[in-house]
Amino acid sequence: MKLKSASCCLLAAALAALPPALRAAAMSGGSFTVPLVFSVSGGAPSAGGAFSISAVSMGGPVAPSAALTGGSFSLAAGGAPAVVIIEAANATLGAAHCYPVPFKPSAGHTRITFTGLTRQARVRVYTVSGELVRTLEKNDGGETLDWDVRNSRGQNVASGVYVFTVKSGGESATGKLMVIW
């Protein structure tokens, strides 16, 4: 059986996690199968019942060489728990809002995040009397835009209530936020 090096990552990770004595015991017998999961560099095709990997990197730890000698090694098919975060821009501004509200640095807040945005959006923050405090521009695939709670001169804004508008194309949304220093 010939395995390509691209098939080895899951096997190498499993091997590296086993203590040497257990690793040897688990690998005695007939054959093994590893589904293609991740790509690796290095290693060699299996031949004559032996399999070795020179090194595998999974973005962190490196698994040292490991050899299979006889025996069987099986990995059951199935899913492994994973968290995949995909942030995609909305098609409309219907869900546009910001958080945390109220913004309180004493509670550990460092920024206000505008979310529910479209690919291209312009956020303007105003005082309740209508004075423009800051304009923020967004042009990416995500749905969020962070504000450092500073005015256009780079100074922290004063405690109070503010109004924001979000515009994208011909669509707009408005909301309020509060800052408490």
C-alpha positions as CSV (number, residue, x, y, z in Angstrom):
1,M,0.0,0.0,0.0
2,K,1.4,3.4,-1.0
3,L,0.5,6.5,1.0
4,K,1.2,9.9,-0.1
5,S,2.7,12.4,2.4
6,A,-0.5,14.4,2.2
7,S,-2.3,11.6,4.0
8,C,-0.2,11.5,7.1
9,C,-1.0,14.5,9.2
10,L,-3.7,12.9,11.3
11,L,-1.7,9.8,11.8
12,A,1.4,11.7,12.9
13,A,-0.6,13.7,15.4
14,A,-2.1,10.5,16.8
15,L,1.3,8.8,17.0
16,A,2.9,11.8,18.7
17,A,0.2,11.8,21.3
18,L,0.9,8.2,22.3
19,P,3.7,7.2,24.8
20,P,6.5,5.2,23.1
21,A,5.5,1.9,24.7
22,L,1.8,2.3,23.8
23,R,2.8,3.5,20.3
24,A,4.8,0.2,19.7
25,A,1.9,-1.9,21.1
26,A,-0.7,-0.2,19.0
27,M,1.3,-0.7,15.8
28,S,1.8,-4.4,15.7
29,G,-0.2,-6.4,13.2
30,G,-1.3,-6.1,9.6
31,S,-2.3,-2.9,7.7
32,F,-3.5,0.6,8.3
33,T,-5.5,3.2,6.5
34,V,-5.5,7.0,6.9
35,P,-8.0,9.2,5.1
36,L,-6.7,12.3,3.4
37,V,-7.2,15.1,6.0
38,F,-4.4,17.6,5.9
39,S,-1.3,18.1,3.8
40,V,2.2,17.7,5.2
41,S,5.7,18.1,3.9
42,G,8.4,15.5,4.2
43,G,7.9,11.8,4.8
44,A,8.0,9.0,2.4
45,P,5.6,6.5,0.8
46,S,5.0,3.3,2.8
47,A,6.7,0.2,1.6
48,G,7.0,-3.4,2.9
49,G,4.7,-2.7,5.9
50,A,6.7,0.3,7.1
51,F,5.7,3.9,7.2
52,S,7.7,6.8,8.4
53,I,7.3,10.6,8.6
54,S,10.3,12.8,9.0
55,A,8.4,15.7,10.5
56,V,4.9,17.1,10.5
57,S,3.8,20.6,11.3
58,M,0.2,21.4,12.1
59,G,0.8,25.1,12.7
60,G,2.2,24.3,16.1
61,P,3.9,21.2,17.5
62,V,6.1,19.1,15.3
63,A,5.7,15.4,15.4
64,P,9.0,13.5,15.2
65,S,9.7,10.5,13.0
66,A,7.5,7.4,13.7
67,A,7.6,4.0,12.0
68,L,4.9,1.4,11.8
69,T,6.1,-2.1,11.9
70,G,3.5,-4.8,11.3
71,G,0.3,-4.6,13.2
72,S,-2.8,-2.6,12.4
73,F,-3.7,1.0,13.0
74,S,-7.2,2.2,12.3
75,L,-8.8,5.6,12.6
76,A,-12.6,5.5,12.7
77,A,-14.4,7.8,10.3
78,G,-16.3,10.7,11.9
79,G,-16.2,14.3,12.8
80,A,-13.9,16.0,15.2
81,P,-15.1,19.0,17.1
82,A,-14.0,22.2,15.5
83,V,-14.9,25.9,15.7
84,V,-15.0,27.6,12.3
85,I,-15.7,31.3,12.4
86,I,-16.9,32.7,9.1
87,E,-17.5,36.4,9.0
88,A,-19.4,37.5,6.0
89,A,-20.8,40.9,5.1
90,N,-24.6,41.2,5.1
91,A,-26.5,42.0,2.0
92,T,-28.6,44.8,3.8
93,L,-28.2,47.0,6.8
94,G,-31.3,45.6,8.5
95,A,-29.3,44.0,11.3
96,A,-26.8,46.9,11.8
97,H,-26.1,47.8,15.5
98,C,-23.2,48.3,17.8
99,Y,-21.9,46.9,21.1
100,P,-21.0,47.2,24.0
101,V,-23.7,49.7,24.9
102,P,-23.1,51.4,27.2
103,F,-19.4,51.6,26.5
104,K,-17.6,51.5,29.9
105,P,-13.8,51.4,30.1
106,S,-14.1,50.6,33.8
107,A,-15.8,47.3,32.7
108,G,-12.8,46.6,30.4
109,H,-14.2,47.9,27.2
110,T,-11.6,49.1,24.7
111,R,-13.7,49.7,21.5
112,I,-17.2,49.8,20.1
113,T,-17.9,47.3,17.4
114,F,-20.5,48.1,14.7
115,T,-21.9,44.8,13.3
116,G,-24.4,43.7,10.8
117,L,-22.7,45.8,8.1
118,T,-22.5,45.3,4.4
119,R,-19.3,44.9,2.4
120,Q,-18.9,48.7,1.9
121,A,-20.3,50.9,4.6
122,R,-19.7,54.4,6.1
123,V,-20.4,54.9,9.8
124,R,-20.7,58.4,11.1
125,V,-21.0,59.1,14.8
126,Y,-22.7,62.4,16.0
127,T,-23.3,64.1,19.3
128,V,-27.1,64.5,20.1
129,S,-26.8,68.1,19.0
130,G,-25.7,66.9,15.5
131,E,-22.0,67.6,15.6
132,L,-19.9,65.1,13.6
133,V,-17.6,63.2,16.0
134,R,-16.0,60.6,13.7
135,T,-16.4,59.0,10.2
136,L,-15.4,55.4,9.8
137,E,-15.1,53.6,6.4
138,K,-15.3,49.9,5.8
139,N,-14.6,48.0,2.5
140,D,-14.0,44.3,3.2
141,G,-15.8,41.0,3.3
142,G,-16.6,41.1,7.0
143,E,-19.6,42.4,8.7
144,T,-17.9,44.4,11.6
145,L,-16.1,47.6,12.0
146,D,-14.3,48.7,15.2
147,W,-14.2,52.2,16.6
148,D,-11.6,53.2,19.2
149,V,-14.1,55.7,20.7
150,R,-12.0,58.6,19.7
151,N,-13.0,61.7,17.7
152,S,-11.5,62.7,14.4
153,R,-8.6,64.5,16.3
154,G,-7.6,61.3,18.1
155,Q,-9.1,62.3,21.5
156,N,-11.3,60.2,23.7
157,V,-15.0,61.3,23.2
158,A,-16.7,62.7,26.3
159,S,-19.3,60.7,28.3
160,G,-22.7,61.0,26.9
161,V,-25.2,59.7,24.3
162,Y,-24.3,59.6,20.6
163,V,-26.2,58.9,17.4
164,F,-24.7,56.9,14.6
165,T,-25.7,56.4,11.0
166,V,-24.6,53.7,8.7
167,K,-24.8,54.2,5.0
168,S,-24.2,51.7,2.2
169,G,-25.3,52.4,-1.4
170,G,-28.8,53.9,-1.1
171,E,-29.6,52.2,2.2
172,S,-29.1,53.6,5.7
173,A,-29.6,52.7,9.4
174,T,-29.4,54.7,12.6
175,G,-28.9,53.9,16.2
176,K,-27.8,55.3,19.6
177,L,-24.9,54.5,21.8
178,M,-23.7,55.6,25.2
179,V,-20.2,56.3,26.5
180,I,-19.6,56.3,30.3
181,W,-16.0,57.1,31.4
